Each structure stands twice: as C-alpha cells, then as structure tokens.
Amino acid sequence: MKNKKQVERIIGGIFLLLGLITVGCVLLITIYLVISGLPAIIEIGPIDFLFGKQWASTAVEAKYGILPFILTSVYGTAGAILIGVPIGFMTAVYLSKLASTRVKDIMQSAVSLLAGIPSVVYGLVGMLVLVPGIRKLFNVPDGASLLASIIVLAIMILPSIIKMAITALDAVPRDYEDASLALGATKVETYFRVSVPAAKSGIAAAVVLGVGRAIGEAMAVMMVAGNAPNMPDSLFQSVRFLTTAVSSEMSYSSGLQRQALFSIALVLFLFIMLINATLNFFLKKEKE
C-alpha cells in the first residue's frame, strides 16, 4: 500500500514537472519576444508601427508600418475559417453519425494523410495549380493573392477541425440520441439538435485549433500570397502576412530592421494569445 502511494506521488511529481516545463517555455518565449521586440516599437513609435500603412525596411528612409500585415492576417484567417469551419463541421457530422464503417475508415485515413502533408507541399501545389487557375478564371494579372491564401489556409485547417470534431461527437452518450429518437425526432434532427449541442465544447476547441493553425502558417501562404506589403484592398491583391513578413526578411536583416521583425513576432504572439483567451472565455461562460 505504501509502495503504491509512493509510486502515485512520483508519477504526480513527474506530471507536475512536465507541466512546469511547458509553462516555463511559454514564459521564456514571452520574455524573449518582449525584450527583443519592444525597443523597436518604442523607437519607431507605437502608432506609426501598428497603424502605419507602408513597410519599406530597406529604403533609404525606412518605414515600418505593419497595418497591412495585421489586416491581411485578420482577413486571411477569417476567410479560411468561414470556408473551412462549415466544410469541416459537416464532414465531421457525416463521418461520425451517417457514414458507413468502410467509408468512415477510408475518409479518416485520407484526413490523417491530409494532416501529415508538409506546409511547403500545400504551397507548392497552390503555386502551380491554384495561382494559375485564379489568374485564368478571374482574368487578373497575377493569381498570387489574398484569395489564394484563404483557399490554401482553409484546406490546411480542415484535418484539425474534422478530427477533433469527430472525437467530440463520438463522445456523446448514445442514450441522448436514443431518447431523442424515441420522442419522434428524425435522425438528422437528433444529430443537429442533440448530438451537436452536447459536443459543442469539443467542436469549439476544434475551431480554436483551426484559428491557431491559420494565423500561424508561414511557408504555404508565402508561396501563394505574392508576398508584397500592400494593403489588402481586394481579394486579388498580392499581400504579405505577419508570419511571412518575419520569415521573408529575417535572413538578411540587421539593426532596427531586425528589431522590427521581432516586434512583428511579438504582435503576432500577443494576437494569438488574445484570440485564444477570448474564445476560451466564451467557452467557459457557456459551460457555466
């Protein structure tokens, strides 16, 4: 009995240590980004940095306005969510409740394969297929645009949303559905009015994961967005995201330019934390 308690204490201590390591890593990243990025924001000026419309870091008179990057990231993430969430949600409901066992196994294997494809492959396929297709279909000078980025991001977030939503739906007790069917509801009504509301916390978590994946992607959108620091005035405008702004210039940056890139990383980090905190707040509020 004593040995069993000692083993439980040891395991509990290991879990506590691992949790502290995770929290410590987050704190270290936060402190490093603040120390590296804050000086540039102070030197450039918070208003000029956050709301400036021009980014010309290598010009004689350098300008460091990141408003185009912020708006592009917001529009790109919102567009990907508007496209990806309904498709992912409906696919999850179908696979969890309506599909046969054979179809479910085949499609879940395909979803898992989709999740394992590297970002650069998504970007390569988008650059070779999607970008020329948009250029021909809409008769625009260049298909590398915000629209191409939204479509690529929507496809990339599908596996995360589908897999987590299926897990949440499968966890709903069968008794709930049996009781609904016994009261005269159809299967479709039961799935959407009983199963989905019961699994809403898990589905919402899937959406949160999709938002994080969309806003944090760099390589794929760099290959299909055009990577030009323009204001996102149109879906067919070549744009640059917060992530791509950092990754495209970091290799040759120096001085204030390098510090400004760390400032962009800090803004992106705080932006993601704000989104997650807001969504988690509403999820907890609904549970209460």
Secondary structure as the mmCIF struct_conf table of DSSP 4:
data_model
#
loop_
_struct_conf.conf_type_id
_struct_conf.id
_struct_conf.beg_label_comp_id
_struct_conf.beg_label_asym_id
_struct_conf.beg_label_seq_id
_struct_conf.end_label_comp_id
_struct_conf.end_label_asym_id
_struct_conf.end_label_seq_id
HELX_RH_AL_P HELX_RH_AL_P1 LYS A 2 ILE A 44
HELX_RH_AL_P HELX_RH_AL_P2 PRO A 46 PHE A 51
STRN STRN1 TRP A 55 ALA A 56
TURN_TY1_P TURN_TY1_P1 SER A 57 THR A 58
BEND BEND1 ALA A 59 GLU A 61
STRN STRN2 LYS A 63 TYR A 64
HELX_RH_AL_P HELX_RH_AL_P3 LEU A 67 VAL A 93
HELX_RH_PI_P HELX_RH_PI_P1 TYR A 94 LEU A 98
BEND BEND2 ALA A 99 ALA A 99
HELX_RH_AL_P HELX_RH_AL_P4 THR A 101 GLY A 116
BEND BEND3 ILE A 117 ILE A 117
HELX_RH_AL_P HELX_RH_AL_P5 SER A 119 VAL A 125
HELX_RH_PI_P HELX_RH_PI_P2 GLY A 126 LEU A 130
HELX_RH_AL_P HELX_RH_AL_P6 VAL A 131 PHE A 138
TURN_TY1_P TURN_TY1_P2 ASN A 139 ASN A 139
BEND BEND4 PRO A 141 PRO A 141
BEND BEND5 SER A 145 SER A 145
HELX_RH_AL_P HELX_RH_AL_P7 LEU A 146 ASP A 170
TURN_TY1_P TURN_TY1_P3 ALA A 171 ALA A 171
BEND BEND6 VAL A 172 VAL A 172
HELX_RH_AL_P HELX_RH_AL_P8 ARG A 174 ALA A 182
TURN_TY1_P TURN_TY1_P4 LEU A 183 GLY A 184
HELX_RH_AL_P HELX_RH_AL_P9 LYS A 187 THR A 190
HELX_RH_PI_P HELX_RH_PI_P3 TYR A 191 SER A 195
HELX_RH_AL_P HELX_RH_AL_P10 VAL A 196 ALA A 198
TURN_TY1_P TURN_TY1_P5 ALA A 199 ALA A 199
HELX_RH_AL_P HELX_RH_AL_P11 LYS A 200 GLY A 216
HELX_RH_AL_P HELX_RH_AL_P12 MET A 219 VAL A 224
BEND BEND7 ALA A 225 ALA A 225
STRN STRN3 GLY A 226 GLY A 226
BEND BEND8 SER A 234 SER A 234
TURN_TY1_P TURN_TY1_P6 LEU A 235 PHE A 236
BEND BEND9 GLN A 237 GLN A 237
STRN STRN4 VAL A 239 VAL A 239
HELX_RH_AL_P HELX_RH_AL_P13 LEU A 242 GLU A 249
HELX_RH_3T_P HELX_RH_3T_P1 MET A 250 TYR A 252
HELX_RH_AL_P HELX_RH_AL_P14 GLY A 255 LYS A 287
#
